[in-house]
Amino acid sequence: MPDMDGLETYEKFKNQSENLSKDSPVVILTANALVGDREYYLSLGFNSYLSKPIDPEALEETVYKLLPKNKITVSKEQETKDIEPKDLLASEMMVTTPPSFKDEFPGLKSFDFVITGEYYSDTEGLKEALLDFSATIPSIERELDKALDLLENNSDADGKKLLKSLLRSLYRTGKCLGAMKLTTLVEKLLSDQSEVASTATITGCKELKQELALIDEQIKTIKE
């Protein structure tokens, strides 16, 4: 999309007081289909989530779920069937009981393994994800520094745009890994809808960098 992406369009759609449809349900259709993406988009306020390529059955169930019941006409053939839409989010959240990540990774003090267990069911998969995340932390810190430099030098629009893109990606990763303090810091920064950088935004970015450095040090303990 030119100028705005889907998320920016959604924000403007919801925040325009003169928009007569601003309270209508909104479903996001996206190619982002990683673990945690659904939860991330629902946390932003979307009513439902569909991934590409489109699944016709999932599309029908989602539309049925969101339409007012007085707008739906059910054929006689369908009346004999169970057409209630399944709870897609609940079905995706069903996971096996995770192993004791706390015993396996005692050095990871910044992680809530109850949350981690919703997304990972084995230690090897989690270890690989942690090491992958650790490898990206230096580039994340560089992007944060770039955003901070823009914000501190009055390039608010560019700084906020760069920061928002970075935070969205970081939120999904942090939530899936169970890095809850990191996720909370990201949520706080994402909730700032102001056009200019505040002292709180700059302070929040610095706190985020500190938390990333702490997490990186903890992940290094599993490499040893």
Backbone bond lengths (Angstrom), bond angles and torsions (degrees), N, CA, C in turn:
res aa  C-N    CA-C-N  psi(-1)  N-CA   C-N-CA  omega(-1)  CA-C   N-CA-C  phi
1 M - - - 1.464 - - 1.527 109.09 -
2 P 1.324 117.38 138.75 1.466 119.54 177.94 1.526 111.15 -73.34
3 D 1.328 115.62 140.16 1.474 123.55 173.10 1.525 114.19 72.03
4 M 1.332 118.13 -51.74 1.465 120.52 -178.15 1.523 110.02 -123.14
5 D 1.360 116.08 144.30 1.457 118.76 171.62 1.531 108.95 -90.33
6 G 1.316 116.38 -178.80 1.462 120.55 -175.90 1.515 113.53 -61.58
7 L 1.331 117.11 -37.50 1.460 120.25 -178.31 1.521 111.33 -70.00
8 E 1.327 116.70 -40.53 1.465 119.54 177.31 1.528 110.81 -65.38
9 T 1.326 116.00 -38.31 1.470 120.33 177.15 1.528 110.03 -62.30
10 Y 1.332 116.29 -43.30 1.464 121.20 179.73 1.531 111.06 -61.66
11 E 1.332 116.71 -43.23 1.468 120.65 179.88 1.527 111.03 -60.66
12 K 1.334 116.34 -44.71 1.463 119.53 179.61 1.530 110.64 -67.19
13 F 1.324 116.51 -39.13 1.466 122.12 178.71 1.529 110.60 -57.65
14 K 1.335 116.39 -43.74 1.459 120.85 -177.17 1.526 113.32 -77.98
15 N 1.327 116.50 -26.61 1.465 119.67 -172.56 1.519 114.36 -97.59
16 Q 1.339 118.30 -3.73 1.457 120.43 177.59 1.525 110.24 -81.60
17 S 1.313 116.45 111.87 1.462 120.55 -175.13 1.533 112.08 -62.72
18 E 1.353 116.78 -29.26 1.466 119.97 -178.01 1.526 112.51 -84.06
19 N 1.311 117.63 -2.84 1.467 121.69 -178.93 1.530 109.69 -76.70
20 L 1.318 117.38 110.85 1.465 121.43 -176.53 1.524 112.05 -71.30
21 S 1.327 117.63 -14.72 1.468 121.12 -178.58 1.527 112.76 -105.11
22 K 1.334 117.61 11.03 1.462 119.73 -172.14 1.530 113.45 -64.62
23 D 1.343 117.37 -19.02 1.465 120.07 178.79 1.528 112.54 -96.66
24 S 1.320 116.58 4.23 1.473 120.08 178.47 1.527 109.59 -72.55
25 P 1.328 117.46 148.66 1.471 120.15 177.24 1.523 110.62 -62.26
26 V 1.315 115.97 144.33 1.463 121.37 178.53 1.526 108.66 -127.16
27 V 1.326 115.25 127.36 1.472 121.82 177.90 1.513 107.92 -108.00
28 I 1.318 117.23 130.92 1.456 119.75 176.66 1.521 109.53 -92.51
29 L 1.320 116.24 130.22 1.459 123.41 175.42 1.520 106.35 -113.24
30 T 1.312 117.56 116.07 1.454 120.93 -170.70 1.524 111.76 -144.43
31 A 1.324 115.27 156.20 1.464 120.90 174.75 1.524 110.92 -82.57
32 N 1.343 117.17 -9.39 1.470 120.48 178.42 1.522 109.12 -75.03
33 A 1.309 116.68 110.19 1.467 120.52 -175.14 1.517 111.13 -132.93
34 L 1.342 116.81 34.58 1.455 120.54 177.16 1.520 109.68 -82.26
35 V 1.328 115.84 163.29 1.457 120.50 175.05 1.522 108.92 -58.37
36 G 1.304 116.82 129.10 1.456 121.60 178.91 1.520 114.25 96.47
37 D 1.340 117.51 -13.80 1.464 119.32 -179.09 1.523 111.72 -64.05
38 R 1.355 116.53 -43.47 1.467 119.45 178.92 1.525 110.52 -56.90
39 E 1.326 117.24 -48.99 1.464 121.29 -177.68 1.529 111.10 -62.27
40 Y 1.334 115.51 -37.81 1.458 119.77 179.75 1.531 110.92 -62.83
41 Y 1.328 116.88 -48.81 1.470 120.25 -177.68 1.529 111.69 -67.77
42 L 1.330 117.00 -37.27 1.471 118.85 177.25 1.521 110.42 -66.27
43 S 1.342 116.58 -34.06 1.470 119.39 179.27 1.520 111.82 -66.76
44 L 1.332 117.13 -22.63 1.465 121.07 177.60 1.521 112.53 -80.25
45 G 1.343 116.25 -12.30 1.460 119.64 177.07 1.512 115.34 117.38
46 F 1.335 118.21 -5.86 1.465 119.28 177.19 1.529 109.38 -62.68
47 N 1.310 115.88 145.87 1.461 120.26 -178.05 1.520 113.19 -80.15
48 S 1.325 116.27 -26.25 1.455 119.50 176.99 1.520 108.83 -160.40
49 Y 1.321 115.15 173.60 1.462 121.88 -173.01 1.514 109.76 -138.84
50 L 1.322 116.89 133.98 1.457 122.20 173.70 1.525 108.07 -132.33
51 S 1.326 116.09 139.17 1.457 119.47 179.91 1.524 110.30 -105.01
52 K 1.321 115.13 154.42 1.458 121.74 176.33 1.526 109.64 -88.38
53 P 1.319 119.69 148.75 1.467 127.60 -4.58 1.525 110.97 -68.75
54 I 1.305 116.96 148.77 1.455 121.41 -172.60 1.522 111.84 -65.93
55 D 1.310 115.74 136.44 1.461 122.73 174.04 1.531 106.66 -98.30
56 P 1.331 118.55 112.22 1.476 120.68 -175.67 1.536 112.59 -55.73
57 E 1.332 116.58 -38.82 1.466 119.23 -179.08 1.528 110.63 -66.34
58 A 1.333 116.00 -42.80 1.467 119.47 178.83 1.525 110.95 -65.07
59 L 1.334 116.56 -38.05 1.462 120.71 177.52 1.522 110.88 -61.78
60 E 1.343 117.02 -46.29 1.462 121.11 -179.72 1.523 110.78 -62.40
61 E 1.324 116.70 -42.64 1.469 120.43 -179.24 1.526 111.17 -65.22
62 T 1.343 115.85 -38.56 1.465 119.88 -179.27 1.522 111.12 -67.08
63 V 1.334 116.10 -44.97 1.470 120.38 178.75 1.530 110.19 -62.58
64 Y 1.329 116.67 -43.16 1.464 121.00 179.10 1.531 110.58 -60.51
65 K 1.319 115.48 -40.36 1.462 120.39 -177.38 1.530 111.88 -66.95
66 L 1.330 117.37 -35.01 1.459 121.15 -172.72 1.529 114.43 -94.06
67 L 1.326 116.83 -23.23 1.469 118.79 179.26 1.529 111.43 -70.94
68 P 1.338 117.73 144.04 1.470 119.59 172.21 1.531 109.24 -59.06
69 K 1.302 116.07 139.38 1.468 119.75 -175.18 1.537 112.46 -62.82
70 N 1.341 116.53 -26.64 1.468 118.11 179.64 1.524 112.69 -77.43
71 K 1.335 116.18 -2.70 1.460 120.73 176.96 1.531 111.99 -100.51
72 I 1.328 115.95 1.75 1.458 120.25 -175.35 1.527 110.09 -110.10
73 T 1.312 115.51 130.46 1.454 121.28 174.23 1.519 108.60 -110.85
74 V 1.322 116.62 123.23 1.462 121.52 -177.55 1.517 109.13 -102.77
75 S 1.323 117.33 129.19 1.460 121.22 179.34 1.525 110.10 -69.53
76 K 1.329 116.76 159.88 1.462 120.55 179.09 1.520 111.29 -60.21
77 E 1.327 116.10 -33.88 1.469 119.75 179.12 1.520 110.67 -65.55
78 Q 1.331 115.65 -39.55 1.455 119.89 -178.86 1.516 112.06 -74.59
79 E 1.347 117.82 -25.83 1.452 120.39 -178.37 1.526 111.95 -60.43
80 T 1.322 116.31 -25.41 1.464 119.82 -178.89 1.522 112.27 -86.52
81 K 1.347 115.39 -3.47 1.463 119.40 -177.73 1.519 110.43 -108.00
82 D 1.307 115.26 160.84 1.454 120.64 173.95 1.516 107.68 -85.41
83 I 1.332 117.25 100.34 1.455 119.58 -174.89 1.521 112.04 -104.69
84 E 1.329 116.09 7.74 1.459 116.93 177.01 1.520 109.20 -62.46
85 P 1.344 118.24 132.12 1.459 120.59 -178.69 1.517 111.04 -68.34
86 K 1.296 115.32 141.29 1.461 118.59 177.30 1.520 109.47 -73.63
87 D 1.319 115.86 156.26 1.458 120.30 178.29 1.520 107.15 -81.75
88 L 1.338 116.75 99.18 1.459 120.70 -174.30 1.521 111.50 -63.51
89 L 1.319 116.84 -41.09 1.455 119.19 -178.44 1.520 110.77 -64.42
90 A 1.332 116.29 -45.10 1.457 119.76 -178.82 1.522 111.36 -62.44
91 S 1.331 116.77 -40.15 1.453 119.23 -178.35 1.518 111.33 -66.98
92 E 1.318 116.34 -34.61 1.455 118.91 179.37 1.518 111.73 -74.30
93 M 1.317 116.17 -25.53 1.454 119.13 -177.17 1.519 113.02 -82.89
94 M 1.340 117.37 -6.32 1.455 120.31 179.20 1.522 108.82 -71.87
95 V 1.303 117.22 118.78 1.459 121.62 -177.72 1.518 109.07 -133.79
96 T 1.320 115.34 161.38 1.460 119.64 175.57 1.516 109.44 -75.23
97 T 1.311 116.48 156.85 1.458 120.72 178.35 1.520 109.54 -63.24
98 P 1.333 118.67 123.56 1.461 120.37 -174.95 1.519 111.68 -74.67
99 P 1.328 116.95 157.63 1.452 119.98 173.86 1.523 109.72 -70.18
100 S 1.312 117.82 177.81 1.461 120.99 -177.93 1.527 110.05 -79.62
101 F 1.321 115.69 85.33 1.459 120.04 179.48 1.527 110.84 -61.87
102 K 1.331 116.29 -32.73 1.459 120.36 -178.41 1.519 110.87 -61.65
103 D 1.332 116.84 -39.73 1.469 120.54 178.18 1.524 111.18 -73.76
104 E 1.322 115.72 -35.00 1.467 120.45 -177.62 1.525 112.14 -73.58
105 F 1.347 116.15 -34.53 1.470 120.54 -177.52 1.533 109.95 -126.92
106 P 1.335 118.06 69.40 1.472 120.70 -175.10 1.524 114.23 -65.63
107 G 1.330 117.40 -19.33 1.462 119.74 -178.13 1.514 114.30 -83.43
108 L 1.327 117.00 -6.68 1.466 120.44 -176.61 1.530 110.27 -90.98
109 K 1.316 115.97 78.42 1.467 121.37 -174.96 1.526 113.32 -78.24
110 S 1.321 117.08 -16.86 1.473 120.26 -176.29 1.521 113.22 -91.60
111 F 1.339 116.75 9.04 1.464 120.19 -173.93 1.525 111.21 -115.81
112 D 1.324 115.66 137.88 1.456 122.64 174.32 1.522 107.03 -97.42
113 F 1.334 116.75 102.36 1.455 120.40 -172.16 1.531 113.47 -73.92
114 V 1.326 117.05 -13.39 1.475 119.16 171.75 1.527 108.83 -65.71
115 I 1.341 115.92 -43.85 1.460 120.71 176.54 1.527 110.30 -67.83
116 T 1.320 116.33 -44.04 1.471 120.36 179.66 1.523 111.19 -54.76
117 G 1.341 115.86 -39.97 1.459 121.18 -177.41 1.513 114.35 -65.87
118 E 1.342 117.29 -14.59 1.465 120.23 175.77 1.526 111.19 -74.10
119 Y 1.337 116.48 -18.98 1.458 120.68 -174.92 1.532 113.94 -118.28
120 Y 1.329 116.61 -21.70 1.464 120.36 -178.61 1.524 109.51 -128.46
121 S 1.329 115.32 136.51 1.462 119.95 -177.13 1.523 113.36 -114.75
122 D 1.333 117.76 -1.71 1.465 119.13 178.67 1.523 109.45 -144.12
123 T 1.318 115.99 152.00 1.465 121.18 -174.59 1.525 112.25 -68.19
124 E 1.319 117.26 -35.12 1.465 119.65 -178.59 1.523 111.18 -66.06
125 G 1.336 116.30 -41.30 1.457 119.73 178.29 1.515 111.61 -63.83
126 L 1.341 116.34 -41.50 1.459 120.61 179.15 1.528 110.52 -67.48
127 K 1.326 116.31 -42.29 1.462 119.69 -179.87 1.523 110.56 -59.78
128 E 1.315 116.70 -43.96 1.465 120.66 179.23 1.525 111.06 -61.98
129 A 1.333 116.47 -42.16 1.460 120.50 179.73 1.532 111.17 -65.29
130 L 1.327 116.83 -40.08 1.466 121.15 178.95 1.525 111.47 -64.00
131 L 1.327 116.15 -44.73 1.462 120.06 -179.98 1.528 111.19 -66.32
132 D 1.327 116.12 -37.07 1.470 119.71 176.41 1.523 110.52 -63.45
133 F 1.338 115.80 -42.15 1.463 120.09 179.46 1.527 110.56 -64.42
134 S 1.336 116.10 -43.49 1.467 120.70 179.04 1.525 110.93 -57.90
135 A 1.323 116.50 -38.22 1.467 120.70 -178.74 1.533 111.77 -67.27
136 T 1.342 116.85 -25.07 1.470 119.86 -179.04 1.528 113.06 -90.60
137 I 1.327 117.45 -12.96 1.468 120.39 -174.97 1.527 112.72 -58.83
138 P 1.351 120.67 -43.20 1.473 118.64 178.03 1.523 113.22 -57.10
139 S 1.332 117.91 -40.87 1.468 119.54 179.44 1.525 111.09 -70.29
140 I 1.340 116.94 -34.87 1.472 120.16 176.25 1.521 110.11 -63.00
141 E 1.339 115.93 -43.09 1.469 120.26 179.37 1.531 111.06 -63.81
142 R 1.327 117.02 -37.94 1.471 119.46 177.80 1.528 111.01 -64.64
143 E 1.341 116.27 -41.14 1.462 119.70 178.31 1.529 111.47 -66.39
144 L 1.333 116.44 -37.31 1.464 120.39 176.14 1.525 110.87 -63.67
145 D 1.340 116.13 -42.32 1.465 120.20 177.80 1.526 110.58 -61.23
146 K 1.331 115.91 -40.82 1.459 120.34 179.58 1.533 110.61 -63.56
147 A 1.349 115.22 -44.29 1.466 119.68 178.57 1.527 110.93 -63.54
148 L 1.337 116.42 -42.74 1.466 120.72 179.01 1.519 111.24 -62.00
149 D 1.331 116.45 -41.27 1.458 120.38 179.73 1.530 110.49 -61.59
150 L 1.335 116.08 -42.24 1.467 120.13 178.31 1.526 111.35 -64.83
151 L 1.336 116.17 -43.65 1.465 120.62 -178.44 1.523 111.57 -66.07
152 E 1.327 116.60 -39.62 1.466 120.48 -177.16 1.521 112.58 -76.94
153 N 1.350 115.79 -14.84 1.465 119.76 179.82 1.525 111.61 -111.39
154 N 1.335 114.81 27.62 1.470 122.38 171.42 1.525 114.72 67.29
155 S 1.343 117.45 18.68 1.473 119.35 171.89 1.519 107.95 -96.56
156 D 1.342 115.12 63.32 1.458 120.89 -169.12 1.528 113.57 -60.50
157 A 1.338 116.83 -45.50 1.465 119.79 -175.68 1.526 111.13 -62.32
158 D 1.332 117.28 -46.72 1.463 120.89 -179.91 1.520 111.04 -66.30
159 G 1.323 115.82 -41.51 1.460 120.16 -179.68 1.514 112.35 -64.67
160 K 1.331 116.76 -42.70 1.472 120.81 -179.43 1.520 110.94 -67.37
161 K 1.331 117.04 -38.66 1.462 120.69 179.94 1.526 110.91 -64.90
162 L 1.322 116.76 -45.68 1.460 121.13 178.36 1.519 110.41 -63.57
163 L 1.323 116.26 -43.22 1.456 120.98 -178.26 1.526 111.39 -64.41
164 K 1.323 116.93 -43.30 1.463 120.71 -178.37 1.528 111.28 -61.90
165 S 1.311 116.71 -44.31 1.469 120.75 179.23 1.523 110.82 -61.53
166 L 1.321 116.37 -43.02 1.458 121.42 -179.97 1.530 111.67 -65.93
167 L 1.326 116.08 -41.70 1.463 120.98 -177.07 1.523 112.10 -66.75
168 R 1.316 117.26 -38.18 1.465 120.41 -179.74 1.518 110.81 -60.52
169 S 1.307 116.49 -45.03 1.463 120.90 179.20 1.520 110.89 -66.84
170 L 1.326 116.15 -41.13 1.460 121.11 -177.99 1.524 111.49 -67.39
171 Y 1.323 116.23 -34.61 1.471 120.11 179.28 1.520 110.90 -60.80
172 R 1.334 117.00 -47.90 1.460 120.52 -178.01 1.522 111.18 -60.61
173 T 1.329 115.80 -45.14 1.466 120.24 -178.49 1.524 110.79 -65.43
174 G 1.333 116.71 -47.16 1.457 120.68 -178.43 1.515 112.53 -62.07
175 K 1.345 116.41 -41.02 1.466 120.42 -179.28 1.524 110.92 -64.44
176 C 1.316 117.55 -44.12 1.466 121.33 -178.23 1.526 111.91 -66.12
177 L 1.331 116.25 -36.41 1.463 119.71 -179.39 1.524 112.17 -79.62
178 G 1.317 117.12 -14.71 1.465 119.87 -178.71 1.514 113.53 85.90
179 A 1.333 117.13 18.82 1.470 121.50 178.08 1.527 108.07 -83.26
180 M 1.337 115.90 81.97 1.453 119.77 -166.11 1.534 114.63 -74.56
181 K 1.343 117.60 -33.43 1.464 118.02 176.44 1.524 109.54 -66.39
182 L 1.328 116.04 -41.56 1.463 120.78 176.24 1.524 110.27 -58.22
183 T 1.329 116.26 -46.89 1.465 121.48 -179.39 1.525 111.35 -61.79
184 T 1.324 116.81 -40.96 1.461 121.06 179.46 1.524 111.37 -63.93
185 L 1.339 116.99 -42.22 1.463 120.86 177.89 1.531 110.60 -62.64
186 V 1.332 116.18 -41.16 1.465 120.62 179.29 1.530 110.66 -65.24
187 E 1.339 116.96 -44.61 1.465 121.31 179.33 1.526 111.08 -58.68
188 K 1.320 115.93 -41.44 1.469 120.68 -179.32 1.528 110.30 -63.13
189 L 1.326 116.56 -41.99 1.458 120.21 179.62 1.528 111.43 -69.46
190 L 1.327 116.80 -38.31 1.465 120.69 179.43 1.531 111.99 -67.44
191 S 1.322 116.13 -27.28 1.476 119.46 -178.11 1.522 112.68 -75.23
192 D 1.330 116.85 -12.31 1.466 120.84 179.33 1.527 109.09 -78.45
193 Q 1.321 117.00 105.16 1.467 122.26 -176.82 1.523 112.96 -95.17
194 S 1.330 117.70 5.99 1.466 119.73 -177.19 1.525 110.55 -70.11
195 E 1.311 116.03 152.23 1.467 122.05 -178.27 1.525 111.98 -79.69
196 V 1.326 116.86 -21.40 1.465 120.32 -178.86 1.517 109.90 -113.97
197 A 1.310 114.94 156.22 1.467 120.17 -178.27 1.523 110.04 -77.89
198 S 1.320 115.46 131.43 1.455 120.57 176.87 1.518 109.48 -100.60
199 T 1.322 115.42 168.04 1.465 119.97 175.36 1.517 110.11 -60.28
200 A 1.337 116.03 -36.01 1.468 120.26 -179.86 1.524 111.06 -64.41
201 T 1.343 117.25 -37.35 1.463 120.85 179.03 1.522 110.39 -64.80
202 I 1.310 117.01 -46.85 1.465 121.24 -179.56 1.523 110.69 -64.31
203 T 1.337 116.19 -42.69 1.465 120.04 177.30 1.524 110.68 -63.17
204 G 1.341 116.40 -41.49 1.464 120.81 179.19 1.516 112.26 -61.55
205 C 1.330 117.15 -39.12 1.471 121.07 178.18 1.526 110.69 -64.02
206 K 1.308 116.07 -40.33 1.471 120.01 179.50 1.528 110.75 -67.35
207 E 1.330 116.93 -39.11 1.467 120.57 176.65 1.532 110.67 -64.83
208 L 1.326 115.50 -37.19 1.462 120.65 178.57 1.525 110.54 -64.00
209 K 1.318 116.94 -41.32 1.461 120.68 177.56 1.535 110.92 -62.07
210 Q 1.322 116.59 -41.28 1.461 120.70 178.75 1.524 111.32 -62.72
211 E 1.335 116.21 -41.05 1.464 120.46 -179.56 1.535 110.36 -68.41
212 L 1.313 117.23 -39.12 1.469 120.65 177.06 1.526 110.78 -61.96
213 A 1.336 117.00 -42.01 1.465 120.69 178.97 1.528 110.80 -63.85
214 L 1.334 116.06 -40.17 1.466 120.39 178.75 1.528 110.58 -64.55
215 I 1.325 116.70 -45.05 1.467 121.19 179.00 1.525 110.94 -61.46
216 D 1.325 116.06 -41.83 1.466 120.00 179.35 1.524 111.09 -60.87
217 E 1.321 116.27 -41.66 1.470 119.85 178.00 1.526 111.30 -63.21
218 Q 1.324 116.13 -38.41 1.454 119.60 -179.78 1.532 111.47 -68.97
219 I 1.331 116.24 -41.08 1.465 119.69 179.45 1.521 111.10 -64.08
220 K 1.321 116.79 -31.39 1.470 120.39 178.95 1.531 111.68 -61.63
221 T 1.327 117.12 -23.36 1.461 119.50 179.93 1.506 112.15 -68.12
222 I 1.341 118.03 -24.20 1.470 119.20 180.00 1.519 111.29 -86.36
223 K 1.352 117.18 -8.54 1.450 120.51 176.50 1.532 110.71 -82.57
224 E 1.325 115.37 -22.19 1.466 120.16 -173.45 1.516 112.00 -78.98
